[in-house]
Amino acid sequence: MKTDLHCCPGITRRSFLADTGMGFTGLALGAMLFGDGLARAETHPAAWSPPDGRPHFPPRAKSVIWIFLCGGVSHVESFDVKPELNQYAGKSILDTPYADVVKTEGKDVIGANPAHGNRKVIMPLQTGFQHYGQSGLVVGDWFKHIGECADDLAVVRSLWTIHNDHGAQLTWQTGRHPRELEHPTLGSWACYGLGSLNENLPEYVVLGVPTGDCCGGAFTHGAAYLGPQYGGVRLNVDAQKPLPFLAPAAGAVSAEEQAQNLSLLGKLNRLAGIDYPDDQQLRARIKSYELAFQMQTSVPETLQLEKESAATRALYGLDQPETKKFGEQCLAARRLVERGVRFVQLFHGGGGGGEWDAHSEIKSNHGKLSAQVDQPVGALLKDLKQRGLLDDTLVVFGTEFGRSPGAEGTGRDHHPQGFSAWLAGGGIKGGAVHGVTDELGFHAVENRHYVTDIHATALHLLGLDSHRLEVPGRKRLDLDHGEPIKEIIS
């Protein structure tokens, strides 16, 4: 059978067999190899070259910690508190001075999901609130520890998204509708543009349980058409078993024997390199074996949280059952960026539609879940700051949408028309609030921002212009790129 050698430029039988035999290297290690150009496809005269790993302009941040709470956190009881909800509690929105805000382009936005019905009766606040810091930022009592870091936060209160179901989890990561799974996540764009800061570790790490298959699944940390080398690598916060297949089976081979085997293999590959001096795939394969051996030490060492002081572990809540799990993830995130990992994505409440999806009993639901994340996230900010890492580490805290001011029994419905996120560090103006929702939190009414404006802001702080990262033949809409939110950049 005749083979069309030009149907897949750069792919040969030799390179295919080599790549499929690389196992884990084709994921985490491949990402690092592609980042420094060692494992790119064979060069063709008309081939387009990917980014060279250099920023487009001076960056403010080196790394990103991207925290995502799955299910939809109530904005009106966290970072856009609305005391007016208590004033009108039990009344229909149509009987308040804000009746007109429920109409947007002819659609009733009280019930974000038509299947859930309209939620016209206003629910009062389910938690208290306080003013924090010199900025006087108002934060709900579910997030007191984060509130203590108010003067380092920039809260964006005027976000909106296109999807009113949990497919919005994918939209938050990629900017696109969940029907369009072939779009890269922000983490993959960042690593595609800049590459790795530490060749012994993956450049894009994922901690925690991601969103369920119903709502994006692996696509919420994937690279789509950029290639799997730029996708997120999931790690367990367990120094003994951080990643399957990272280390040889117990007793299979000693470290000395493995080093000798790799040394011999390297010599053979370098001899072959004499015959194929321009074969980037071959050079990549040589480097990959060396890196695989190095990662067997570097990854577990990074996740040895017991090396931290007792005071640091207590700061993150590792000594308390309700905060231990997410505290470990936050502490691991700090250790990862400290060692040069470019993008760390933390999921909380993942699986299915997400644990924060409080259609009923929102007071107990958000009370329980916030107790798991508030202290660890506050500790992360404080720890980064006291170590001098917050200056060049961008922390982003978000969710797919907010929750409706109207009641759904004892819960609140999905609410994509107006919700909040916050950013800190890495060039962000602390103690800032940007954007406004109406008095009851129904709709973003001033300085409205689609979710990709958060993406554009993160890329801008990393020194990247998303337009210059475009791949030929992969058209992106202006909305996909977003615009940096300059008002929150210092």
Helices and strands as residue ranges (DSSP letters): H 13-20, G 23-26, H 28-35, E 63-69, G 75-77, H 84-87, G 93-95, G 99-102, E 103-104, E 107-108, G 114-116, E 129-132, E 137-140, G 141-143, H 144-147, G 150-152, E 153-160, H 168-174, H 186-194, E 204-207, G 213-215, G 217-221, G 224-226, G 228-230, E 233-234, H 255-275, H 280-302, G 305-307, H 310-315, H 321-338, E 343-348, H 362-386, G 390-392, E 393-399, E 402-408, E 411-415, E 419-424, E 432-434, E 436-437, E 444-446, E 449-450, H 452-461, G 466-469, H 478-481, G 486-488
